[in-house]
Amino acid sequence: MFRKLDSFKDISRGKLAGKMAVVMDLAVELPVEIWVEENPQTSDVKFEQKILSLVKSKTLLLLDRGFYHFQFWPELIKRNIDFITRIKKGGDDCFCK
């Protein structure tokens, strides 16, 4: 959009200021929690403990493939939390419930 609008051509582009994770309630289409880490190189796995402390059993999580930490998935299963995720690019193995 900024490239197409001449009124913005002199404004410098911003840089990514951190990493954000959002937990959404899809039934009401609103965020439940929003977390921000200052370092833009932070791994998604940094948010795992926050997710575990927030989510209750009998919940379905839709996870980005950045949540690949294999100790996280059995913990979700142990807590009766279902999840759907994509495997990392090039991954041949699949851990399924």
N, C-alpha and C positions, 0 to 999 in steps of 0.2 A: 504494500500500500504506500509506504513512504517513497518508494522509487517512482510511483506513478503520479503523485501529487506534487506539483511544483511548489506549493506553499511550504512543504516540509524539506525541500532540497538542501537548505542551509543548516538544518539541525543535525548535530552529530548523533550517531547511533550509540545506543547504550550497550553495556556489556552485561552478561549474566551475572547477577549479584549473589547467587546462592543456589541451593537446591530446595525444592518444595515438594512436600507430599501432602496429598489431600485424601481424606476419607469421606466418601459421599454416601448419602442415603438415597439410593436410586428410586425408592418409592415416592419420596417427596421432592427429589431432584435438588437437594440442598447439601452443602458440606456439613459434616459433623465435627471434623477437626482439620486444622491446617497447621502443618509444621514446616519451619524454614531452618535450614542449616546455612551458615554464611559461606562456606566453601563450596563453590560450584562443582568441584570434583568429588564431592562426598558421594559415597555409594548408597544405593537405596537400602542396603541391608542395615544402615544406621537407624532406620525407622522401624525395624522389626519389633523391638521391645515396646515401643510406643503403640504399635498396632496390637500386640499381644495384651497390653494393659487396657486397651479400649474395647476390643471386640469380645462379644459374649458367645457362648456356644450356640449352635444352630444358626450360625450366620454364614452367608456365602460371600466370600471375598473374590473380587476380580483383580488380579495382581498383574502389574507390569512385569516384563521378563527380567527386570533388574533385581527382583526378589528371588534370587537363585540360590541363596544360602541353604544348603541341604539340611541343616539342623533346624531351620525354621519350619519347613514343611511337616516333619513328624510332630513338632510341638503343636501345630495347628490341628493335626489329626487327633492328637491326644486330648485336646480341649474341645473336640467335636465341632470344629470350625471347618467348613468345606471351602475349597478354593479352586479357582480356574486360573491358569497362567500359561504363557507360551514358554517353551524351552529356549535357551539361549541359542543364538545363531550357530549353526554347525554342530549342535548337540545331537548325539545319536541315541543316548539313553533317555528313558522317560521314567520318572518316579510317579506312579499313579496309585490312587487310593482304591 
